[in-house]
Each structure stands twice: as C-alpha cells, then as structure tokens.
Amino acid sequence: MIKSINKFCAIVILIPFLNTVCLAQDSIPSFPDIRLQNRSYIHFAPGADRIVLRDFATSPLFYRGYMASFTLGASRILPFRESELRLRAGAGYFEGVQSLRIYTYNVQFDHLWKVPKFSSQRLKTGLGFMADVTTFERRNLAFGNNNYGLDFLSTIFLTARSEFSIDRKSAKHVKFWFINYNLKPVQRDLRLQVAVSALNSSYRNGFNHLRGGAYPGTTLITDYELRAHSGFRLATNLAYTRHLRNGNGLRLAYIWDANSNPGVYEKLEVAQHTIQFTFLFRANN
C-alpha cells in the first residue's frame, strides 16, 4: 500500500515536467513551417553585372562592360508583410569610344503587403512600393579636363511579387542507372518580382555630363539640373531560395534593371543584368 502511494505521489510530482517536455517538443515547428514564423535576415550578396550605358550628352558614347558588385542588406518577414533594405556597390572597366572606369552606389528599400485573395498555402502574392537611389561615378582619362562625372538617379516604384513554394516534404529515393540518390526534405521558394516606376527623377549636367569642376570657379555639380517626373524605369528579379535547417538560407537571383532618362542633348539610358548569389543569415530565433 505504501509503495502504491509513493508511486502515485511520484507521478503527480512529475506531471508538470512531463507536460513541459511535451509542450517544448510541440512548440518546435516542423521544417516547412518556417514561413509562419517572424523572421529577420542579414544578407551578404556578391554579384556579376553586365551593363549597357548610352550617354547622348557626350559625343554620344556607348559603353558595354562587366562589373563586380557586392550587396549588404537586411530584411524582416512577417506573415502578412515584409520589408528589405539593400546597400550595393560595384566597380568595372568598360570598353567603348574610349576606355571607362565606372563605379555604382545604390540604396534600395522595398515594403510589400500580402494579398490574401491571390495567395494560398503554396503561393504568396504581395503588393507594395520600392524606393531606389543610384549613383554612377565615371572616370575616363582620355577626355582630359572632362574626365570625371556623376549621375544621380532616383526612382519610386510600384511593385508586385509572387513567391511559390517548391518544397520536398518527404525523403525520396531516386535511382539513375546504377547510381542511387537519397533526397532529403527541403524547403525551397521560387519568386518573381516586377517593379514599374511611378516617379523617376535625375540630377545631371544639363549638356556636357563630364565638364563640371574642370575649370576655375566651378564645382563638380556646376550646371546640374534636377528633372523630376522624367523618364521611365523597369526592374525584374527572379530568385530561387533554399532554406537550411539552421534557419539560414541561400539564394540565386537574376536581376534586370532598365532606366531611360530623356533630354534634348543629355539623354541617358542604362540597362543592367545581374547574377547574384546571396547568403541569408537568420538574425532572430
């Protein structure tokens, strides 16, 4: 009798600890449930760029070349909205009428809200805005006194994004000829974002882009003119993301960005193609 009472008391004492263990196990989300969590990431993204630049103010000049770029960013993802900030710098050597060294600096921020009507368990659709400020720094020693110049371009976009889940929810065994593969469960996303300019502006020299600061009494931005509501810009981003079990992720993206700034003499057109590989580091638990 005494032994039975002791066993009963021991069970009563252990029940809270057993519940705690069970709840702890239940609270650990399964791997695919990562999309239901509030997530923050730090981004590190090297990239390779192909740029076509046409400057009708100087000559005109047509440049085609390659750049190496690096992006540092941070993002916050909630079930019904998400935002991301990116800081980007690039450098390259171009060939054209004369050789050109070009440097780019870019600040970009976007914020999107989920659209439940066009979303499902596997598809997430969002609408929002994106703000972008881009600076092109150009050095062309062959132009003598006019060998340096800057372009300032700013854009506010309306943007839409669709993200589709292509998870493998269970392990699979695949045999190809005599080779056996064991495929583990994995969480993956494929997404497409399109951004169309709602307000495109430029701050550039009114005629000869490279002459500012070349003569006494002038500065680097002498005769620069602000043109608001000018030009058109279109950008797309196609990305494949693989989420790791430790909360981090890897992303491969193709980014296309085209900008046209009209003018009588100072027309500028830029098209940029970028292949970017991003390391996503989870910043919250």
DAZIPE-V363099 format. One record per residue. PHI is phi as a letter, one per 40 degrees, with the letter a starting at -180 (NA if undefined). NEAR is the number of other C-alpha atoms within 8 Angstrom. D_LAST is the distance of its C-alpha to the last C-alpha in Angstrom with 2 decimals. Layout:
[[PHI	NEAR	D_LAST] [PHI	NEAR	D_LAST]]
This chain:
[[NA	4	49.16] [c	5	47.47] [c	6	45.25] [c	7	44.22] [c	8	43.36] [c	8	41.25] [c	8	39.31] [c	8	38.77] [c	8	37.53] [c	8	35.14] [c	8	33.65] [c	7	33.35] [c	7	31.57] [c	8	29.08] [d	8	28.25] [d	7	25.49] [c	7	23.77] [c	8	24.29] [c	8	22.79] [c	8	19.70] [c	8	19.34] [c	8	20.07] [c	8	17.63] [c	8	14.80] [c	7	15.90] [c	7	16.31] [c	6	12.91] [c	6	11.36] [c	7	11.83] [c	6	14.33] [d	8	13.80] [c	9	15.69] [c	8	13.76] [c	8	11.02] [c	7	13.36] [c	7	13.07] [c	8	9.47] [c	9	9.03] [b	11	7.95] [b	11	8.81] [b	12	10.59] [b	12	13.10] [b	13	16.25] [b	11	19.06] [b	11	22.02] [c	11	25.52] [a	12	28.22] [b	11	31.93] [b	12	34.03] [b	11	37.49] [b	13	39.13] [b	11	42.45] [b	11	43.70] [b	11	46.99] [b	13	48.42] [c	11	51.70] [c	12	52.36] [b	11	53.19] [h	6	55.80] [c	8	53.76] [b	10	51.29] [b	10	49.30] [b	12	46.54] [b	11	44.54] [a	11	42.13] [b	11	38.82] [b	12	35.96] [b	11	32.92] [b	12	29.90] [a	11	26.43] [b	13	23.69] [b	11	20.78] [a	11	18.49] [a	11	15.40] [b	12	14.38] [b	11	12.78] [b	10	12.98] [b	10	13.65] [d	10	15.73] [b	6	18.92] [a	11	18.65] [a	12	17.17] [a	11	18.21] [a	11	18.42] [b	11	20.22] [b	12	22.01] [b	11	24.34] [b	12	26.77] [b	11	29.79] [a	11	32.38] [a	11	35.75] [a	11	38.59] [b	11	42.31] [b	12	44.36] [b	10	47.86] [a	10	50.18] [d	7	53.44] [b	7	52.32] [c	10	49.30] [a	12	46.32] [b	11	43.18] [b	12	40.48] [b	11	37.16] [b	12	34.68] [b	11	32.07] [a	12	29.84] [b	11	27.41] [b	11	25.92] [b	11	23.83] [b	11	23.41] [a	11	22.26] [b	13	22.69] [b	10	22.88] [c	12	22.76] [b	10	26.29] [d	8	26.24] [c	4	29.89] [b	8	29.26] [b	11	25.99] [a	7	25.54] [c	5	23.18] [b	8	23.44] [b	11	24.43] [b	14	22.67] [b	13	25.08] [b	12	24.54] [b	12	27.02] [a	11	26.78] [b	11	27.92] [a	13	27.44] [b	11	28.94] [b	11	30.12] [b	11	32.14] [b	11	33.69] [b	11	36.13] [b	11	38.50] [b	11	40.21] [b	12	43.32] [b	10	45.63] [b	11	48.91] [c	8	51.38] [c	7	54.17] [c	7	54.53] [g	6	55.80] [c	6	55.34] [c	10	53.18] [c	13	50.64] [a	11	47.47] [a	13	45.76] [b	11	42.65] [b	10	41.51] [b	11	39.10] [b	11	37.79] [b	11	35.54] [a	13	34.56] [b	12	32.93] [b	12	32.12] [c	12	31.79] [b	13	29.29] [b	12	28.37] [b	11	25.78] [b	11	25.69] [b	11	22.89] [b	10	23.94] [c	10	22.01] [b	9	23.79] [c	10	21.71] [b	10	23.35] [c	8	22.40] [b	6	24.45] [c	9	25.85] [b	7	29.19] [b	8	32.10] [b	8	34.12] [b	8	37.43] [b	7	39.06] [f	4	42.57] [b	5	42.17] [b	6	38.50] [b	8	35.87] [b	8	32.26] [b	8	29.38] [c	8	26.78] [c	8	23.35] [d	9	21.23] [a	12	19.35] [b	14	17.72] [b	12	19.61] [b	12	20.51] [b	12	23.77] [b	12	24.16] [b	11	27.07] [b	11	27.19] [b	11	30.57] [b	12	31.32] [b	10	34.82] [c	12	36.01] [c	8	36.98] [a	10	38.02] [b	15	38.89] [b	13	40.36] [a	13	41.70] [b	11	43.02] [a	12	45.56] [c	14	49.10] [c	10	51.72] [b	8	53.75] [c	9	53.31] [d	13	49.62] [c	11	50.19] [c	11	52.95] [d	15	51.06] [g	11	51.48] [c	10	54.14] [b	6	57.07] [d	5	57.97] [g	5	56.91] [b	9	54.08] [b	8	50.33] [c	8	47.71] [b	9	47.22] [d	9	50.90] [g	7	51.95] [c	9	48.41] [b	8	48.16] [c	8	45.32] [b	8	45.51] [c	8	43.29] [f	7	43.23] [b	11	44.41] [g	10	43.57] [a	9	41.09] [a	12	37.79] [b	11	35.98] [b	11	32.72] [b	11	30.99] [a	12	27.80] [b	11	27.53] [b	11	24.31] [b	11	23.07] [b	11	19.35] [b	11	18.11] [c	11	14.50] [c	10	13.73] [c	6	12.35] [c	4	9.88] [g	8	8.20] [c	11	10.73] [a	12	14.04] [b	12	17.73] [b	12	20.07] [b	11	23.85] [b	12	25.64] [b	11	29.22] [b	13	29.81] [b	11	33.25] [b	11	34.33] [b	11	37.94] [b	11	39.41] [b	11	43.05] [b	11	44.53] [c	9	48.20] [i	7	51.07] [c	5	54.78] [b	8	54.57] [b	15	50.98] [d	12	49.20] [b	13	45.96] [b	11	44.12] [b	11	40.95] [b	11	39.31] [b	12	36.22] [b	11	34.76] [b	12	31.49] [b	11	29.76] [b	12	26.22] [b	11	23.64] [b	11	20.07] [c	11	17.23] [b	12	13.85] [b	10	11.08] [c	12	7.46] [b	8	7.02] [b	6	3.79] [c	4	0.00]]
